Amino acid sequence: MTEQADLNTMNEQQARPTTPKIKWNDDNMQSTYANVCNVMGTREEIMVLFGSNQSWQGNQEEVEVMLSQRILLTPYAAKRLQIMLDIGLKEYEKRFGEIKL
């Protein structure tokens, strides 16, 4: 290679943004089951509440949801979560059929 080609290659490599390798560390991860969720937000954060409804009777006037987790996200992180959930649900429905609410 010529000296100019070497310089061009080095400049191209430096100009490309590098994506860091992500190592998922699950040492402290906890799993929680939820069959109910709710979302609230302000200008600065989006709050996602998770819980479970253990009521098995359908004709109750009031249902108690036991909240177990509250996740606070920046609007940007919430938007990325929305995109990832959309992709994940499309893959799920492709394999197992449409989820009808």
Secondary structure, DSSP 8 states (H G I E B T S, - for coil): --HHHHHHHHHHHHHS----------TT------SEEEEEE-SS-EEEEEEEE----TT-S---EEEEEEEEE-HHHHHHHHHHHHHHHHHHHHHH-----
